[in-house]
Amino acid sequence: MKTARIIGGSIVVVVLILLIIGVVIVALNLNTLVKKSIEAYGPQITKVSIKLDEVHVDLLTGSAKVNGLVVGNPEGYTAPQSISVGEASVGLNPFSVLSDKIVIRSIHVKSPDVTFEGGLNGNNLSKILDNANGSAKAGGPVTTNSAGKPVPAKTFEVDEVLISGAKVHVIMTGLDAKELTIPLPDIKLTDLGKGADGITAADLTRRIMQSLVNATVKAVSNNASNLGKGAAGIGVDKIKKLIGQ
């Protein structure tokens, strides 16, 4: 009996040691894993390229930083990118990472540069929003395990999203309008995915893009006269129609 207890205790110790080793290995590679996941699943939602310079995740403090985020432009648009973000910070409940629903306390996107490229056939931001809407309706991208088998995707609760200091570079094609850079007011969203089911990554993307598009449409409409005579003469209603609103 004593021998059995010793063996049993030894097994528990070995399992704990292996668990600690596994946690350390995951922690050491977590930044790379998160970066690869964003660059893999983001384009499946938006249908445009997504690139990151760096991701820093600290599970002990429940914080993360994203540096050098660049969101590409849909096919048919000439600008090299639609959105670029120097830095974004995230506060999360670290214990929720292991659960089905990840609880994010805050997302702060700082001073993003947004390119609004509009014309007679719509605009790039609304196209990305349409893509995200389609992905959300379809349930989002399929996630798989190491064996390639589908697994239930994580959902999220996001208590607050803040986009501050944004600037929009406006390019109106085919309207004899000059390019213009205008500031956006801060965009704040709260209580996303508060219910038991949470919110999917696709639906979260859709909600944030919808707010960004709405704010951009209003800013462009309010600055129609500053775009030059080619745009000012068509009026606010026409601009809204051109940009898909």
C-alpha positions as CSV (number, residue, x, y, z in Angstrom):
1,M,0.0,0.0,0.0
2,K,2.8,2.4,0.9
3,T,4.6,1.5,-2.3
4,A,1.4,2.2,-4.3
5,R,1.0,5.6,-2.6
6,I,4.6,6.5,-3.4
7,I,4.1,5.5,-7.1
8,G,0.8,7.4,-7.2
9,G,2.4,10.5,-5.7
10,S,5.3,10.2,-8.1
11,I,2.9,10.1,-11.1
12,V,1.1,13.2,-9.8
13,V,4.5,15.1,-9.4
14,V,5.5,14.0,-12.9
15,V,2.2,15.2,-14.4
16,L,2.5,18.6,-12.6
17,I,6.1,19.0,-13.9
18,L,5.0,18.2,-17.4
19,L,2.1,20.6,-17.1
20,I,4.4,23.4,-15.9
21,I,6.8,22.6,-18.8
22,G,3.8,22.8,-21.2
23,V,2.7,26.1,-19.8
24,V,6.2,27.5,-20.1
25,I,6.5,26.3,-23.7
26,V,3.1,27.8,-24.6
27,A,3.9,31.1,-22.8
28,L,7.2,31.4,-24.7
29,N,5.5,30.9,-28.0
30,L,2.3,32.7,-27.2
31,N,3.2,35.9,-29.0
32,T,4.0,34.0,-32.2
33,L,0.8,31.8,-32.0
34,V,-1.4,34.9,-31.5
35,K,0.2,36.7,-34.4
36,K,-0.2,33.7,-36.7
37,S,-3.8,33.3,-35.7
38,I,-4.7,36.9,-36.4
39,E,-3.0,36.8,-39.8
40,A,-4.6,33.5,-40.7
41,Y,-8.2,34.0,-39.5
42,G,-8.5,37.8,-39.9
43,P,-8.4,37.6,-43.8
44,Q,-11.1,34.9,-43.7
45,I,-13.4,37.4,-42.0
46,T,-12.5,40.6,-43.9
47,K,-11.4,39.1,-47.3
48,V,-8.4,41.4,-47.2
49,S,-4.8,40.9,-46.0
50,I,-3.9,41.5,-42.4
51,K,-0.3,41.9,-41.3
52,L,1.3,42.5,-37.9
53,D,4.7,43.6,-36.8
54,E,4.6,42.4,-33.3
55,V,2.2,40.9,-30.6
56,H,3.1,41.0,-26.9
57,V,0.9,39.0,-24.6
58,D,1.4,39.0,-20.8
59,L,-1.0,36.5,-19.1
60,L,0.3,37.4,-15.7
61,T,-1.0,41.0,-16.0
62,G,-3.8,40.2,-18.4
63,S,-2.5,42.6,-21.0
64,A,-1.5,42.5,-24.6
65,K,-0.1,45.0,-27.2
66,V,-0.3,44.9,-31.0
67,N,2.2,46.9,-33.0
68,G,2.2,47.6,-36.7
69,L,-1.3,46.4,-37.7
70,V,-2.0,46.9,-41.4
71,V,-5.3,46.0,-43.0
72,G,-5.2,45.7,-46.8
73,N,-7.6,47.1,-49.4
74,P,-10.2,45.0,-51.3
75,E,-9.6,44.1,-54.9
76,G,-10.3,46.9,-57.3
77,Y,-9.1,49.7,-55.0
78,T,-5.7,51.4,-55.6
79,A,-4.6,52.5,-52.1
80,P,-2.1,50.1,-50.6
81,Q,-4.1,49.7,-47.4
82,S,-7.4,50.6,-45.8
83,I,-6.3,50.8,-42.1
84,S,-3.0,51.0,-40.3
85,V,-2.5,51.1,-36.5
86,G,0.8,51.8,-34.8
87,E,-0.3,50.5,-31.5
88,A,-3.4,48.9,-29.9
89,S,-3.6,47.6,-26.3
90,V,-5.9,45.0,-24.8
91,G,-6.8,44.2,-21.2
92,L,-8.3,40.8,-20.6
93,N,-9.1,38.3,-17.9
94,P,-6.2,35.8,-18.1
95,F,-8.2,33.0,-16.6
96,S,-10.8,33.2,-19.3
97,V,-8.2,32.3,-22.0
98,L,-8.8,28.6,-21.1
99,S,-12.6,28.8,-21.2
100,D,-14.9,28.8,-24.2
101,K,-15.6,32.6,-23.8
102,I,-12.6,34.9,-23.5
103,V,-13.4,38.0,-21.4
104,I,-11.7,41.2,-22.7
105,R,-12.0,44.2,-20.4
106,S,-10.8,46.8,-23.0
107,I,-9.5,47.3,-26.5
108,H,-7.9,50.6,-27.2
109,V,-6.9,51.4,-30.8
110,K,-4.6,54.4,-30.8
111,S,-4.4,57.0,-33.6
112,P,-5.2,54.7,-36.6
113,D,-4.8,56.0,-40.1
114,V,-7.8,55.1,-42.2
115,T,-8.0,55.4,-46.0
116,F,-11.4,56.0,-47.4
117,E,-11.4,55.3,-51.1
118,G,-14.8,56.1,-52.6
119,G,-16.3,56.5,-56.0
120,L,-19.2,55.6,-58.3
121,N,-19.0,51.9,-57.3
122,G,-19.0,52.3,-53.6
123,N,-16.0,52.5,-51.2
124,N,-13.4,50.2,-49.7
125,L,-14.5,50.4,-46.1
126,S,-18.1,49.4,-46.9
127,K,-16.8,46.5,-49.0
128,I,-14.8,45.2,-46.0
129,L,-17.9,45.7,-43.8
130,D,-19.9,43.7,-46.4
131,N,-17.3,40.9,-46.2
132,A,-17.5,40.9,-42.4
133,N,-21.3,40.8,-42.5
134,G,-21.2,37.8,-44.8
135,S,-18.7,36.0,-42.6
136,A,-20.8,36.7,-39.5
137,K,-23.9,35.3,-41.1
138,A,-22.0,32.2,-42.1
139,G,-20.8,31.7,-38.5
140,G,-17.3,32.9,-39.1
141,P,-14.2,31.0,-40.2
142,V,-13.9,27.3,-39.2
143,T,-11.2,26.6,-36.6
144,T,-9.4,23.3,-36.6
145,N,-7.2,21.3,-34.2
146,S,-3.8,19.9,-34.8
147,A,-5.4,16.9,-36.6
148,G,-7.2,19.2,-38.9
149,K,-10.6,18.5,-37.4
150,P,-13.2,21.3,-36.8
151,V,-13.5,22.5,-33.2
152,P,-15.9,25.0,-31.7
153,A,-14.6,28.5,-32.1
154,K,-13.9,30.7,-29.1
155,T,-16.4,33.5,-28.4
156,F,-15.7,36.8,-26.6
157,E,-17.1,39.3,-24.2
158,V,-15.7,42.8,-24.8
159,D,-16.6,45.3,-22.1
160,E,-15.2,48.3,-24.0
161,V,-13.7,49.2,-27.4
162,L,-12.2,52.7,-27.8
163,I,-10.8,54.0,-31.1
164,S,-9.1,57.4,-30.4
165,G,-7.2,59.9,-32.5
166,A,-8.2,58.4,-35.8
167,K,-7.6,60.3,-39.1
168,V,-9.2,59.5,-42.4
169,H,-7.5,60.1,-45.7
170,V,-10.2,60.6,-48.2
171,I,-9.8,59.7,-51.9
172,M,-12.8,60.2,-54.1
173,T,-12.1,58.7,-57.5
174,G,-13.8,59.9,-60.7
175,L,-15.2,63.1,-59.1
176,D,-12.4,65.6,-59.8
177,A,-12.1,65.9,-56.1
178,K,-8.9,66.6,-54.2
179,E,-7.6,64.3,-51.5
180,L,-8.3,65.3,-47.9
181,T,-7.3,64.2,-44.4
182,I,-9.9,64.8,-41.7
183,P,-10.0,63.8,-38.0
184,L,-12.6,61.4,-36.6
185,P,-14.2,61.8,-33.2
186,D,-13.5,59.0,-30.7
187,I,-15.5,55.8,-31.3
188,K,-16.6,53.9,-28.2
189,L,-18.5,50.6,-28.0
190,T,-19.4,48.9,-24.8
191,D,-20.9,45.6,-23.5
192,L,-20.3,43.5,-26.6
193,G,-21.1,39.8,-26.0
194,K,-22.3,40.2,-22.5
195,G,-24.7,37.3,-22.7
196,A,-23.8,33.7,-22.0
197,D,-23.1,32.9,-25.6
198,G,-20.7,35.8,-26.1
199,I,-19.9,37.3,-29.5
200,T,-18.0,35.6,-32.3
201,A,-14.8,37.1,-33.8
202,A,-16.6,37.7,-37.1
203,D,-19.5,39.5,-35.4
204,L,-17.1,41.6,-33.3
205,T,-15.3,42.7,-36.4
206,R,-18.6,43.5,-38.1
207,R,-19.7,45.7,-35.1
208,I,-16.4,47.6,-35.0
209,M,-16.3,48.1,-38.8
210,Q,-19.9,49.3,-38.8
211,S,-19.1,52.0,-36.2
212,L,-16.0,53.0,-38.2
213,V,-17.9,53.3,-41.5
214,N,-20.7,55.3,-39.8
215,A,-18.2,57.7,-38.3
216,T,-16.3,58.0,-41.6
217,V,-19.5,58.6,-43.7
218,K,-20.5,61.4,-41.4
219,A,-17.1,63.0,-41.4
220,V,-16.9,62.9,-45.2
221,S,-20.4,64.2,-45.6
222,N,-19.6,67.1,-43.3
223,N,-16.5,68.0,-45.3
224,A,-17.9,67.7,-48.8
225,S,-17.2,71.3,-49.5
226,N,-13.6,70.9,-48.7
227,L,-13.1,68.1,-51.2
228,G,-13.3,70.6,-54.1
229,K,-15.8,71.7,-56.6
230,G,-16.0,68.3,-58.2
231,A,-17.4,66.8,-55.0
232,A,-19.0,69.8,-53.3
233,G,-21.4,70.2,-56.1
234,I,-23.0,66.8,-55.8
235,G,-24.3,67.4,-52.2
236,V,-24.4,65.3,-49.1
237,D,-27.1,62.9,-50.2
238,K,-25.2,62.1,-53.4
239,I,-22.0,61.5,-51.4
240,K,-23.9,59.1,-49.0
241,K,-25.2,57.2,-52.0
242,L,-21.7,57.0,-53.5
243,I,-20.3,55.6,-50.3
244,G,-23.0,53.0,-49.9
245,Q,-25.2,54.6,-47.2
